[in-house]
Amino acid sequence: MTHASREELRAELLASVPRWYSPVAHLALPALAGLALAALALLRIRDLRLWQVALVPLFFAFGNAVEWHAHRGLLHRRTRFLQLLYLRHTPQHHALYVSDAMAIRSSREFRFILLPGYGILAILAVSSPLVVLFFAIGQPNLAALWVASAVVYLIAYEWLHLAYHLPESSSIGRLPLIQRLRRHHQLHHVPQLMQRWNFNVTVPLWDHVRGTAYSPSLTNPAPTPVAAASPPKE
């Protein structure tokens, strides 16, 4: 897509944003609702055991794997009944933001970066069978820890993704950790790489596990090395 056509797409998408849309509310309200739910879950914990706490890192690793699979399988491939996810991500988000033009220009573009307002609660609802399972095996503490871990992970996903698309000169964009993580995501926005590499948005744990971590110098992110590299594991 040329620069001119990208500008036309930006204008078209911004024109579609409702006048009542609030970027601050879009960022804050889902996070506050999720944190309230996590707090309620944690308040139900009784007689917490060390081994139960030790499972929390595994919950985060599981979330990282789910993030990788959802990004690769739903956001970059047309899936029956879920085509809207693909359309919002690949033809729109990736067309609007490319590796050398990642930054949003106004807060109204939060709409093109963040999940829909109901996204966090919807994802928690989809993962509710795990909560039911933990209760069924007599582990309500694990159910509470899972809910809290899932909320924290989802908020981290949202806010980190937004941070990568803020101007690099901003106070957040200049943070060393954000710079390092943004580089991984920035390579995913190279058009020739996006379908095969760097699917993790938070931390690239599962990209390394599945062999889809690609990190050459950004000064020459050409697809030539990709063709010679081993394909990602299925």
Protein Blocks (a to p, Z undefined) as FASTA:
>chain_A
ZZklmmmmmmmmmmmpcfklcfklmmmmmmmmmmmmmmmmmmmpghiafklmmmmmmmmm
mmmmmmmmmmmmmmmcccehilmmmmmmmmmmmmmpcfklmbcfbfklmmmmmccfklmm
mmmmmmmmmmmmmmmnopaklmmmmmmmmmmmmmmmmmmmmmmmgcfkbmklmpmklmmm
mmmmmmmmpmklmmmgokbfkbmklmmmnopaccddfklmcfklmmmpccddZZ
